[in-house]
Amino acid sequence: MTTITKTRFFDPHETARAEALAGVPLATFWQRLAAYAIDFLLISVTYVPLEILRQYLVLTLKHAPPDIHVHVDFHNPGSLVWIVLYFGLSLWRTNGQTVGKRLLGIRVVSLVHTKITLWQAIERALGYGASMLEGGFGFLQYFFHHNRCCVHDRIAETIVIKERV
């Protein structure tokens, strides 16, 4: 009979890097959710004005009446690029901390490298889309995975740890 345990510490399984992370306290679901919400708010606050300006300029150059529609989601190509750039570049440049993660005292760490690579950061940012599929079930997998990993964590080979314990 298999039992589900409530592991709160990272359980390594493969690389020397993963072994080095053994016992590191993992971020809670609520810390991760709050950090994501803060980051998504920052994405919206920065993307919306730029997109309004871009659409206004395009419509002005075409001498068309102003009919501006802005959507920040994973289906709009412009906002998708902005989301991936924000999460990807900020994770890479800060070695695992977006603004939201920094405020919540958590950090994304690589299971295979000592620093987050640019590719891992972009892969993880794109992985948010995979986590959103099927009603966000990829995020809820946090509760079922023994190392508290969501789909985007497993895609990029990362975990999210507590910086402040």
PyMOL CGO cylinders between C-alpha atoms (Angstrom):
from pymol import cmd
from pymol.cgo import CYLINDER

trace = [
    CYLINDER, 0.00, 0.00, 0.00, 1.36, 3.41, -0.99, 0.3, 1, 1, 1, 1, 1, 1,
    CYLINDER, 1.36, 3.41, -0.99, 1.02, 6.29, 1.42, 0.3, 1, 1, 1, 1, 1, 1,
    CYLINDER, 1.02, 6.29, 1.42, 1.10, 9.96, 0.54, 0.3, 1, 1, 1, 1, 1, 1,
    CYLINDER, 1.10, 9.96, 0.54, 3.46, 11.86, 2.80, 0.3, 1, 1, 1, 1, 1, 1,
    CYLINDER, 3.46, 11.86, 2.80, 3.54, 15.59, 3.32, 0.3, 1, 1, 1, 1, 1, 1,
    CYLINDER, 3.54, 15.59, 3.32, 7.22, 16.17, 2.52, 0.3, 1, 1, 1, 1, 1, 1,
    CYLINDER, 7.22, 16.17, 2.52, 8.33, 19.69, 3.27, 0.3, 1, 1, 1, 1, 1, 1,
    CYLINDER, 8.33, 19.69, 3.27, 12.00, 19.24, 2.32, 0.3, 1, 1, 1, 1, 1, 1,
    CYLINDER, 12.00, 19.24, 2.32, 13.60, 18.54, -1.03, 0.3, 1, 1, 1, 1, 1, 1,
    CYLINDER, 13.60, 18.54, -1.03, 14.23, 14.85, -1.77, 0.3, 1, 1, 1, 1, 1, 1,
    CYLINDER, 14.23, 14.85, -1.77, 17.07, 14.50, -4.32, 0.3, 1, 1, 1, 1, 1, 1,
    CYLINDER, 17.07, 14.50, -4.32, 16.98, 11.81, -6.95, 0.3, 1, 1, 1, 1, 1, 1,
    CYLINDER, 16.98, 11.81, -6.95, 19.60, 12.33, -9.65, 0.3, 1, 1, 1, 1, 1, 1,
    CYLINDER, 19.60, 12.33, -9.65, 22.39, 14.91, -9.93, 0.3, 1, 1, 1, 1, 1, 1,
    CYLINDER, 22.39, 14.91, -9.93, 25.15, 16.00, -7.58, 0.3, 1, 1, 1, 1, 1, 1,
    CYLINDER, 25.15, 16.00, -7.58, 23.51, 19.43, -7.63, 0.3, 1, 1, 1, 1, 1, 1,
    CYLINDER, 23.51, 19.43, -7.63, 20.25, 17.86, -6.50, 0.3, 1, 1, 1, 1, 1, 1,
    CYLINDER, 20.25, 17.86, -6.50, 22.13, 16.02, -3.75, 0.3, 1, 1, 1, 1, 1, 1,
    CYLINDER, 22.13, 16.02, -3.75, 23.61, 19.35, -2.62, 0.3, 1, 1, 1, 1, 1, 1,
    CYLINDER, 23.61, 19.35, -2.62, 20.07, 20.71, -2.19, 0.3, 1, 1, 1, 1, 1, 1,
    CYLINDER, 20.07, 20.71, -2.19, 18.94, 17.85, 0.07, 0.3, 1, 1, 1, 1, 1, 1,
    CYLINDER, 18.94, 17.85, 0.07, 17.03, 19.13, 3.07, 0.3, 1, 1, 1, 1, 1, 1,
    CYLINDER, 17.03, 19.13, 3.07, 16.50, 22.66, 1.73, 0.3, 1, 1, 1, 1, 1, 1,
    CYLINDER, 16.50, 22.66, 1.73, 13.10, 24.00, 2.90, 0.3, 1, 1, 1, 1, 1, 1,
    CYLINDER, 13.10, 24.00, 2.90, 10.63, 24.30, 0.03, 0.3, 1, 1, 1, 1, 1, 1,
    CYLINDER, 10.63, 24.30, 0.03, 8.38, 27.30, -0.54, 0.3, 1, 1, 1, 1, 1, 1,
    CYLINDER, 8.38, 27.30, -0.54, 4.74, 26.88, 0.37, 0.3, 1, 1, 1, 1, 1, 1,
    CYLINDER, 4.74, 26.88, 0.37, 1.98, 26.91, -2.21, 0.3, 1, 1, 1, 1, 1, 1,
    CYLINDER, 1.98, 26.91, -2.21, 0.66, 30.19, -0.80, 0.3, 1, 1, 1, 1, 1, 1,
    CYLINDER, 0.66, 30.19, -0.80, 4.07, 31.89, -1.00, 0.3, 1, 1, 1, 1, 1, 1,
    CYLINDER, 4.07, 31.89, -1.00, 4.38, 30.80, -4.61, 0.3, 1, 1, 1, 1, 1, 1,
    CYLINDER, 4.38, 30.80, -4.61, 0.83, 31.89, -5.47, 0.3, 1, 1, 1, 1, 1, 1,
    CYLINDER, 0.83, 31.89, -5.47, 1.28, 35.31, -3.85, 0.3, 1, 1, 1, 1, 1, 1,
    CYLINDER, 1.28, 35.31, -3.85, 4.61, 35.84, -5.67, 0.3, 1, 1, 1, 1, 1, 1,
    CYLINDER, 4.61, 35.84, -5.67, 2.99, 34.86, -8.98, 0.3, 1, 1, 1, 1, 1, 1,
    CYLINDER, 2.99, 34.86, -8.98, 0.10, 37.29, -8.33, 0.3, 1, 1, 1, 1, 1, 1,
    CYLINDER, 0.10, 37.29, -8.33, 2.52, 40.14, -7.55, 0.3, 1, 1, 1, 1, 1, 1,
    CYLINDER, 2.52, 40.14, -7.55, 4.54, 39.38, -10.68, 0.3, 1, 1, 1, 1, 1, 1,
    CYLINDER, 4.54, 39.38, -10.68, 1.44, 39.15, -12.85, 0.3, 1, 1, 1, 1, 1, 1,
    CYLINDER, 1.44, 39.15, -12.85, 0.27, 42.51, -11.48, 0.3, 1, 1, 1, 1, 1, 1,
    CYLINDER, 0.27, 42.51, -11.48, 3.65, 44.02, -12.44, 0.3, 1, 1, 1, 1, 1, 1,
    CYLINDER, 3.65, 44.02, -12.44, 3.37, 42.47, -15.90, 0.3, 1, 1, 1, 1, 1, 1,
    CYLINDER, 3.37, 42.47, -15.90, -0.08, 44.01, -16.34, 0.3, 1, 1, 1, 1, 1, 1,
    CYLINDER, -0.08, 44.01, -16.34, 0.95, 47.43, -15.01, 0.3, 1, 1, 1, 1, 1, 1,
    CYLINDER, 0.95, 47.43, -15.01, 3.89, 47.58, -17.42, 0.3, 1, 1, 1, 1, 1, 1,
    CYLINDER, 3.89, 47.58, -17.42, 2.35, 45.87, -20.45, 0.3, 1, 1, 1, 1, 1, 1,
    CYLINDER, 2.35, 45.87, -20.45, -1.04, 47.62, -20.62, 0.3, 1, 1, 1, 1, 1, 1,
    CYLINDER, -1.04, 47.62, -20.62, 0.23, 51.21, -21.06, 0.3, 1, 1, 1, 1, 1, 1,
    CYLINDER, 0.23, 51.21, -21.06, 2.81, 50.12, -23.64, 0.3, 1, 1, 1, 1, 1, 1,
    CYLINDER, 2.81, 50.12, -23.64, 0.23, 48.13, -25.59, 0.3, 1, 1, 1, 1, 1, 1,
    CYLINDER, 0.23, 48.13, -25.59, -2.27, 51.01, -25.51, 0.3, 1, 1, 1, 1, 1, 1,
    CYLINDER, -2.27, 51.01, -25.51, 0.43, 53.34, -26.85, 0.3, 1, 1, 1, 1, 1, 1,
    CYLINDER, 0.43, 53.34, -26.85, 1.47, 50.84, -29.53, 0.3, 1, 1, 1, 1, 1, 1,
    CYLINDER, 1.47, 50.84, -29.53, -2.11, 50.33, -30.73, 0.3, 1, 1, 1, 1, 1, 1,
    CYLINDER, -2.11, 50.33, -30.73, -2.80, 54.07, -30.66, 0.3, 1, 1, 1, 1, 1, 1,
    CYLINDER, -2.80, 54.07, -30.66, 0.27, 54.82, -32.80, 0.3, 1, 1, 1, 1, 1, 1,
    CYLINDER, 0.27, 54.82, -32.80, -0.58, 52.06, -35.30, 0.3, 1, 1, 1, 1, 1, 1,
    CYLINDER, -0.58, 52.06, -35.30, -4.18, 53.26, -35.61, 0.3, 1, 1, 1, 1, 1, 1,
    CYLINDER, -4.18, 53.26, -35.61, -3.05, 56.89, -35.93, 0.3, 1, 1, 1, 1, 1, 1,
    CYLINDER, -3.05, 56.89, -35.93, -0.61, 56.02, -38.71, 0.3, 1, 1, 1, 1, 1, 1,
    CYLINDER, -0.61, 56.02, -38.71, -3.38, 54.14, -40.54, 0.3, 1, 1, 1, 1, 1, 1,
    CYLINDER, -3.38, 54.14, -40.54, -5.80, 57.07, -39.96, 0.3, 1, 1, 1, 1, 1, 1,
    CYLINDER, -5.80, 57.07, -39.96, -8.23, 54.61, -38.41, 0.3, 1, 1, 1, 1, 1, 1,
    CYLINDER, -8.23, 54.61, -38.41, -10.62, 55.46, -35.58, 0.3, 1, 1, 1, 1, 1, 1,
    CYLINDER, -10.62, 55.46, -35.58, -9.25, 54.53, -32.15, 0.3, 1, 1, 1, 1, 1, 1,
    CYLINDER, -9.25, 54.53, -32.15, -10.49, 51.05, -31.25, 0.3, 1, 1, 1, 1, 1, 1,
    CYLINDER, -10.49, 51.05, -31.25, -8.05, 49.78, -28.65, 0.3, 1, 1, 1, 1, 1, 1,
    CYLINDER, -8.05, 49.78, -28.65, -8.37, 46.36, -26.95, 0.3, 1, 1, 1, 1, 1, 1,
    CYLINDER, -8.37, 46.36, -26.95, -5.75, 45.08, -24.52, 0.3, 1, 1, 1, 1, 1, 1,
    CYLINDER, -5.75, 45.08, -24.52, -5.66, 41.56, -23.09, 0.3, 1, 1, 1, 1, 1, 1,
    CYLINDER, -5.66, 41.56, -23.09, -3.00, 40.20, -20.74, 0.3, 1, 1, 1, 1, 1, 1,
    CYLINDER, -3.00, 40.20, -20.74, -3.14, 36.43, -20.99, 0.3, 1, 1, 1, 1, 1, 1,
    CYLINDER, -3.14, 36.43, -20.99, -1.40, 33.39, -22.43, 0.3, 1, 1, 1, 1, 1, 1,
    CYLINDER, -1.40, 33.39, -22.43, -3.45, 33.56, -25.68, 0.3, 1, 1, 1, 1, 1, 1,
    CYLINDER, -3.45, 33.56, -25.68, -2.45, 37.05, -26.84, 0.3, 1, 1, 1, 1, 1, 1,
    CYLINDER, -2.45, 37.05, -26.84, 0.92, 36.92, -28.67, 0.3, 1, 1, 1, 1, 1, 1,
    CYLINDER, 0.92, 36.92, -28.67, 2.03, 40.37, -27.43, 0.3, 1, 1, 1, 1, 1, 1,
    CYLINDER, 2.03, 40.37, -27.43, 1.29, 39.69, -23.79, 0.3, 1, 1, 1, 1, 1, 1,
    CYLINDER, 1.29, 39.69, -23.79, 2.70, 36.16, -24.07, 0.3, 1, 1, 1, 1, 1, 1,
    CYLINDER, 2.70, 36.16, -24.07, 6.03, 37.61, -25.26, 0.3, 1, 1, 1, 1, 1, 1,
    CYLINDER, 6.03, 37.61, -25.26, 5.93, 40.17, -22.41, 0.3, 1, 1, 1, 1, 1, 1,
    CYLINDER, 5.93, 40.17, -22.41, 5.15, 37.44, -19.83, 0.3, 1, 1, 1, 1, 1, 1,
    CYLINDER, 5.15, 37.44, -19.83, 7.96, 35.20, -21.07, 0.3, 1, 1, 1, 1, 1, 1,
    CYLINDER, 7.96, 35.20, -21.07, 10.42, 38.12, -21.18, 0.3, 1, 1, 1, 1, 1, 1,
    CYLINDER, 10.42, 38.12, -21.18, 9.49, 39.26, -17.67, 0.3, 1, 1, 1, 1, 1, 1,
    CYLINDER, 9.49, 39.26, -17.67, 9.68, 35.84, -16.02, 0.3, 1, 1, 1, 1, 1, 1,
    CYLINDER, 9.68, 35.84, -16.02, 12.55, 34.55, -18.14, 0.3, 1, 1, 1, 1, 1, 1,
    CYLINDER, 12.55, 34.55, -18.14, 14.86, 37.55, -17.96, 0.3, 1, 1, 1, 1, 1, 1,
    CYLINDER, 14.86, 37.55, -17.96, 14.14, 38.41, -14.33, 0.3, 1, 1, 1, 1, 1, 1,
    CYLINDER, 14.14, 38.41, -14.33, 14.75, 34.82, -13.17, 0.3, 1, 1, 1, 1, 1, 1,
    CYLINDER, 14.75, 34.82, -13.17, 17.95, 34.60, -15.18, 0.3, 1, 1, 1, 1, 1, 1,
    CYLINDER, 17.95, 34.60, -15.18, 19.38, 38.03, -14.24, 0.3, 1, 1, 1, 1, 1, 1,
    CYLINDER, 19.38, 38.03, -14.24, 18.62, 37.64, -10.51, 0.3, 1, 1, 1, 1, 1, 1,
    CYLINDER, 18.62, 37.64, -10.51, 19.44, 33.93, -10.31, 0.3, 1, 1, 1, 1, 1, 1,
    CYLINDER, 19.44, 33.93, -10.31, 15.92, 32.84, -9.43, 0.3, 1, 1, 1, 1, 1, 1,
    CYLINDER, 15.92, 32.84, -9.43, 14.05, 35.79, -7.97, 0.3, 1, 1, 1, 1, 1, 1,
    CYLINDER, 14.05, 35.79, -7.97, 11.39, 37.86, -9.64, 0.3, 1, 1, 1, 1, 1, 1,
    CYLINDER, 11.39, 37.86, -9.64, 10.10, 40.90, -7.74, 0.3, 1, 1, 1, 1, 1, 1,
    CYLINDER, 10.10, 40.90, -7.74, 7.26, 38.82, -6.28, 0.3, 1, 1, 1, 1, 1, 1,
    CYLINDER, 7.26, 38.82, -6.28, 9.56, 36.01, -5.20, 0.3, 1, 1, 1, 1, 1, 1,
    CYLINDER, 9.56, 36.01, -5.20, 11.98, 38.47, -3.59, 0.3, 1, 1, 1, 1, 1, 1,
    CYLINDER, 11.98, 38.47, -3.59, 9.12, 40.08, -1.62, 0.3, 1, 1, 1, 1, 1, 1,
    CYLINDER, 9.12, 40.08, -1.62, 7.94, 36.66, -0.41, 0.3, 1, 1, 1, 1, 1, 1,
    CYLINDER, 7.94, 36.66, -0.41, 11.43, 35.43, 0.48, 0.3, 1, 1, 1, 1, 1, 1,
    CYLINDER, 11.43, 35.43, 0.48, 11.55, 32.55, -2.01, 0.3, 1, 1, 1, 1, 1, 1,
    CYLINDER, 11.55, 32.55, -2.01, 13.87, 31.65, -4.89, 0.3, 1, 1, 1, 1, 1, 1,
    CYLINDER, 13.87, 31.65, -4.89, 13.85, 29.34, -7.90, 0.3, 1, 1, 1, 1, 1, 1,
    CYLINDER, 13.85, 29.34, -7.90, 16.93, 27.09, -7.98, 0.3, 1, 1, 1, 1, 1, 1,
    CYLINDER, 16.93, 27.09, -7.98, 18.18, 24.74, -10.65, 0.3, 1, 1, 1, 1, 1, 1,
    CYLINDER, 18.18, 24.74, -10.65, 18.45, 21.02, -10.00, 0.3, 1, 1, 1, 1, 1, 1,
    CYLINDER, 18.45, 21.02, -10.00, 21.29, 20.70, -12.53, 0.3, 1, 1, 1, 1, 1, 1,
    CYLINDER, 21.29, 20.70, -12.53, 23.27, 23.97, -12.40, 0.3, 1, 1, 1, 1, 1, 1,
    CYLINDER, 23.27, 23.97, -12.40, 24.50, 26.22, -9.62, 0.3, 1, 1, 1, 1, 1, 1,
    CYLINDER, 24.50, 26.22, -9.62, 22.84, 29.21, -11.35, 0.3, 1, 1, 1, 1, 1, 1,
    CYLINDER, 22.84, 29.21, -11.35, 19.65, 29.45, -13.38, 0.3, 1, 1, 1, 1, 1, 1,
    CYLINDER, 19.65, 29.45, -13.38, 20.57, 29.43, -17.08, 0.3, 1, 1, 1, 1, 1, 1,
    CYLINDER, 20.57, 29.43, -17.08, 18.84, 31.67, -19.59, 0.3, 1, 1, 1, 1, 1, 1,
    CYLINDER, 18.84, 31.67, -19.59, 17.34, 28.62, -21.28, 0.3, 1, 1, 1, 1, 1, 1,
    CYLINDER, 17.34, 28.62, -21.28, 16.03, 27.25, -17.98, 0.3, 1, 1, 1, 1, 1, 1,
    CYLINDER, 16.03, 27.25, -17.98, 14.48, 30.62, -17.15, 0.3, 1, 1, 1, 1, 1, 1,
    CYLINDER, 14.48, 30.62, -17.15, 12.75, 30.87, -20.55, 0.3, 1, 1, 1, 1, 1, 1,
    CYLINDER, 12.75, 30.87, -20.55, 11.70, 27.21, -20.37, 0.3, 1, 1, 1, 1, 1, 1,
    CYLINDER, 11.70, 27.21, -20.37, 10.18, 27.78, -16.94, 0.3, 1, 1, 1, 1, 1, 1,
    CYLINDER, 10.18, 27.78, -16.94, 8.38, 30.93, -18.14, 0.3, 1, 1, 1, 1, 1, 1,
    CYLINDER, 8.38, 30.93, -18.14, 6.91, 29.01, -21.09, 0.3, 1, 1, 1, 1, 1, 1,
    CYLINDER, 6.91, 29.01, -21.09, 6.06, 26.20, -18.69, 0.3, 1, 1, 1, 1, 1, 1,
    CYLINDER, 6.06, 26.20, -18.69, 3.58, 28.48, -16.93, 0.3, 1, 1, 1, 1, 1, 1,
    CYLINDER, 3.58, 28.48, -16.93, 1.40, 27.99, -20.00, 0.3, 1, 1, 1, 1, 1, 1,
    CYLINDER, 1.40, 27.99, -20.00, 1.58, 24.23, -19.54, 0.3, 1, 1, 1, 1, 1, 1,
    CYLINDER, 1.58, 24.23, -19.54, 0.67, 24.64, -15.87, 0.3, 1, 1, 1, 1, 1, 1,
    CYLINDER, 0.67, 24.64, -15.87, -2.39, 26.71, -16.88, 0.3, 1, 1, 1, 1, 1, 1,
    CYLINDER, -2.39, 26.71, -16.88, -3.72, 23.95, -19.12, 0.3, 1, 1, 1, 1, 1, 1,
    CYLINDER, -3.72, 23.95, -19.12, -6.77, 22.00, -17.99, 0.3, 1, 1, 1, 1, 1, 1,
    CYLINDER, -6.77, 22.00, -17.99, -7.95, 24.62, -15.55, 0.3, 1, 1, 1, 1, 1, 1,
    CYLINDER, -7.95, 24.62, -15.55, -4.61, 25.20, -13.83, 0.3, 1, 1, 1, 1, 1, 1,
    CYLINDER, -4.61, 25.20, -13.83, -4.10, 21.56, -12.87, 0.3, 1, 1, 1, 1, 1, 1,
    CYLINDER, -4.10, 21.56, -12.87, -0.35, 21.95, -13.49, 0.3, 1, 1, 1, 1, 1, 1,
    CYLINDER, -0.35, 21.95, -13.49, -0.18, 24.34, -10.53, 0.3, 1, 1, 1, 1, 1, 1,
    CYLINDER, -0.18, 24.34, -10.53, -2.22, 21.99, -8.32, 0.3, 1, 1, 1, 1, 1, 1,
    CYLINDER, -2.22, 21.99, -8.32, 0.29, 19.21, -8.94, 0.3, 1, 1, 1, 1, 1, 1,
    CYLINDER, 0.29, 19.21, -8.94, 2.30, 20.96, -6.22, 0.3, 1, 1, 1, 1, 1, 1,
    CYLINDER, 2.30, 20.96, -6.22, 0.13, 19.06, -3.73, 0.3, 1, 1, 1, 1, 1, 1,
    CYLINDER, 0.13, 19.06, -3.73, 0.79, 15.64, -5.34, 0.3, 1, 1, 1, 1, 1, 1,
    CYLINDER, 0.79, 15.64, -5.34, 4.49, 15.78, -6.22, 0.3, 1, 1, 1, 1, 1, 1,
    CYLINDER, 4.49, 15.78, -6.22, 6.82, 14.63, -3.44, 0.3, 1, 1, 1, 1, 1, 1,
    CYLINDER, 6.82, 14.63, -3.44, 9.13, 17.64, -3.94, 0.3, 1, 1, 1, 1, 1, 1,
    CYLINDER, 9.13, 17.64, -3.94, 6.26, 20.12, -4.30, 0.3, 1, 1, 1, 1, 1, 1,
    CYLINDER, 6.26, 20.12, -4.30, 6.93, 20.69, -8.01, 0.3, 1, 1, 1, 1, 1, 1,
    CYLINDER, 6.93, 20.69, -8.01, 4.43, 22.12, -10.47, 0.3, 1, 1, 1, 1, 1, 1,
    CYLINDER, 4.43, 22.12, -10.47, 4.54, 21.26, -14.18, 0.3, 1, 1, 1, 1, 1, 1,
    CYLINDER, 4.54, 21.26, -14.18, 6.71, 24.28, -15.02, 0.3, 1, 1, 1, 1, 1, 1,
    CYLINDER, 6.71, 24.28, -15.02, 9.20, 23.25, -12.31, 0.3, 1, 1, 1, 1, 1, 1,
    CYLINDER, 9.20, 23.25, -12.31, 9.57, 19.78, -13.77, 0.3, 1, 1, 1, 1, 1, 1,
    CYLINDER, 9.57, 19.78, -13.77, 9.87, 21.10, -17.33, 0.3, 1, 1, 1, 1, 1, 1,
    CYLINDER, 9.87, 21.10, -17.33, 12.75, 23.40, -16.36, 0.3, 1, 1, 1, 1, 1, 1,
    CYLINDER, 12.75, 23.40, -16.36, 14.28, 21.11, -13.71, 0.3, 1, 1, 1, 1, 1, 1,
    CYLINDER, 14.28, 21.11, -13.71, 13.86, 23.61, -10.89, 0.3, 1, 1, 1, 1, 1, 1,
    CYLINDER, 13.86, 23.61, -10.89, 12.46, 23.80, -7.38, 0.3, 1, 1, 1, 1, 1, 1,
    CYLINDER, 12.46, 23.80, -7.38, 11.32, 26.81, -5.35, 0.3, 1, 1, 1, 1, 1, 1,
    CYLINDER, 11.32, 26.81, -5.35, 12.95, 27.19, -1.95, 0.3, 1, 1, 1, 1, 1, 1,
    CYLINDER, 12.95, 27.19, -1.95, 12.52, 29.45, 1.05, 0.3, 1, 1, 1, 1, 1, 1,
    CYLINDER, 12.52, 29.45, 1.05, 15.27, 32.05, 1.32, 0.3, 1, 1, 1, 1, 1, 1,
    CYLINDER, 15.27, 32.05, 1.32, 14.25, 33.09, 4.82, 0.3, 1, 1, 1, 1, 1, 1,
    CYLINDER, 14.25, 33.09, 4.82, 13.53, 30.27, 7.22, 0.3, 1, 1, 1, 1, 1, 1,
]
cmd.load_cgo(trace, "trace")
